[in-house]
């Protein structure tokens, strides 16, 4: 079984359940367009969950995952609308490095190492923070807007990261992009989670992750 290096933490799942209870009805249809191995399904019950994952090795690990390209959501779900999007997209950090290992067996966590091959071209986990990452993420956000019901919610788990000693504004970019698409911010909370404690910026990790909740303007 192919492991995934970035899954929903127990702290995030607990907060998602708490914050969604006042916004979603029991049995609400929830989509994760960056499903990985299917951590989203820990929200079932009380919700009906569907995961979309582009890499077959990860998608195949849960029966409610669909192996598909999230830049094509409106084609995959032609006649279906979701009550909520609950997701944690790649952060554009060093986990997206194309590092394949070295003779010293350096300890590194990357999507490429975990999968054991190159990622698909339309997998945003393939790209570090920058224009290619942003362009692909924006395509997915456009598609989520199309498959989300009017008045539906996005629950976004995201975090900034440190690159060359500088904090990259990943959270701020996602927020501004969703606002431009026609969402408004309902709530943003900070959640303390375990962070990777090794690597070139291990002493400069962002101290918390964000859970940002958006509502689709009707």
GUVO-70532 format. One record per residue (C-alpha): residue in one letter; x, y, z. Coordinates in steps of 0.25 Angstrom, whole numbers, padded with zeros to 4 digits, always signed. Layout:
BEGIN
aXYZ;...
***
This chain:
BEGIN
x+0000+0000+0000;x+0006+0014-0004;x+0006+0023+0008;x+0003+0038+0006;x+0012+0048+0013;x+0001+0059+0016;x-0012+0054+0022;x-0023+0061+0031;x-0018+0061+0045;x-0027+0057+0057;x-0027+0072+0061;x-0032+0076+0048;x-0043+0065+0047;x-0047+0069+0061;x-0048+0084+0057;x-0055+0081+0044;x-0066+0073+0051;x-0068+0084+0061;x-0069+0095+0052;x-0077+0088+0041;x-0088+0084+0051;x-0094+0098+0051;x-0094+0100+0036;x-0097+0086+0030;x-0109+0077+0032;x-0107+0062+0035;x-0105+0055+0022;x-0099+0067+0014;x-0091+0063+0002;x-0077+0067+0004;x-0066+0067-0007;x-0051+0067-0005;x-0044+0070-0018;x-0030+0067-0012;x-0034+0054-0006;x-0021+0046-0005;x-0024+0033+0002;x-0037+0038+0007;x-0036+0044+0020;x-0048+0052+0017;x-0056+0040+0019;x-0054+0041+0034;x-0065+0051+0034;x-0075+0040+0030;x-0084+0040+0037;x-0090+0050+0039;x-0087+0054+0025;x-0087+0046+0011;x-0073+0048+0006;x-0067+0047-0008;x-0052+0048-0011;x-0045+0052-0024;x-0030+0048-0025;x-0022+0048-0038;x-0012+0038-0034;x-0018+0024-0035;x-0009+0018-0024;x-0015+0027-0014;x-0029+0028-0019;x-0030+0013-0019;x-0029+0012-0004;x-0043+0016-0001;x-0056+0012-0008;x-0062+0026-0008;x-0050+0032-0015;x-0051+0034-0030;x-0038+0034-0038;x-0040+0047-0046;x-0034+0061-0050;x-0040+0072-0041;x-0038+0082-0052;x-0049+0075-0058;x-0059+0074-0047;x-0071+0079-0054;x-0069+0068-0065;x-0068+0057-0054;x-0080+0062-0047;x-0089+0067-0058;x-0102+0066-0051;x-0098+0067-0037;x-0096+0078-0027;x-0089+0077-0013;x-0093+0084+0000;x-0079+0086+0004;x-0064+0085-0001;x-0055+0080+0010;x-0041+0080+0006;x-0026+0082+0009;x-0018+0085-0004;x-0003+0084-0005;x+0004+0096+0002;x+0014+0098-0009;x+0025+0095+0001;x+0038+0086+0000;x+0029+0073+0000;x+0027+0076-0015;x+0042+0075-0018;x+0045+0065-0028;x+0056+0060-0019;x+0057+0044-0021;x+0067+0041-0010;x+0082+0041-0009;x+0094+0032-0006;x+0094+0037+0008;x+0079+0033+0010;x+0076+0047+0015;x+0062+0047+0023;x+0053+0055+0014;x+0037+0055+0012;x+0033+0058-0002;x+0021+0053-0010;x+0030+0048-0021;x+0037+0039-0011;x+0024+0034-0005;x+0018+0031-0018;x+0031+0025-0024;x+0030+0032-0037;x+0027+0045-0044;x+0014+0052-0041;x+0003+0054-0051;x+0004+0067-0059;x-0009+0073-0053;x-0005+0069-0039;x-0002+0082-0031;x+0006+0074-0021;x+0016+0074-0033;x+0019+0089-0032;x+0026+0098-0022;x+0020+0111-0018;x+0020+0120-0030;x+0012+0123-0043;x+0010+0108-0048;x+0005+0104-0034;x-0005+0116-0034;x-0010+0114-0048;x-0013+0100-0045;x-0020+0103-0032;x-0028+0114-0038;x-0033+0104-0048;x-0038+0095-0037;x-0044+0106-0029;x-0052+0110-0042;x-0057+0096-0043;x-0061+0095-0029;x-0070+0107-0030;x-0077+0100-0042;x-0080+0088-0034;x-0084+0094-0021;x-0098+0098-0018;x-0102+0113-0016;x-0100+0116-0001;x-0090+0104+0000;x-0078+0104+0008;x-0063+0102+0006;x-0055+0097+0018;x-0040+0100+0014;x-0029+0094+0023;x-0016+0102+0018;x-0003+0107+0024;x+0008+0117+0020;x+0022+0111+0020;x+0037+0116+0021;x+0045+0117+0008;x+0060+0123+0009;x+0056+0129+0023;x+0044+0136+0017;x+0029+0132+0020;x+0022+0130+0007;x+0007+0136+0007;x+0000+0123+0003;x-0012+0125+0012;x-0014+0139+0008;x-0013+0135-0007;x-0024+0125-0005;x-0033+0134+0002;x-0032+0145-0008;x-0034+0135-0020;x-0047+0130-0014;x-0052+0144-0011;x-0050+0148-0025;x-0057+0135-0030;x-0070+0139-0022;x-0068+0134-0008;x-0068+0141+0005;x-0060+0138+0018;x-0069+0132+0029;x-0058+0129+0039;x-0043+0126+0040;x-0037+0119+0052;x-0023+0115+0055;x-0020+0101+0059;x-0008+0096+0066;x-0003+0083+0060;x+0010+0074+0059;x+0019+0080+0049;x+0031+0073+0042;x+0043+0076+0051;x+0054+0074+0042;x+0060+0080+0029;x+0066+0093+0025;x+0055+0102+0032;x+0052+0093+0044;x+0054+0104+0054;x+0045+0114+0046;x+0032+0106+0043;x+0019+0113+0043;x+0014+0110+0057;x+0000+0107+0053;x-0009+0103+0041;x-0022+0110+0037;x-0036+0105+0035;x-0043+0116+0027;x-0058+0115+0024;x-0064+0121+0012;x-0078+0122+0007;x-0083+0123-0007;x-0090+0136-0010;x-0104+0134-0016;
***
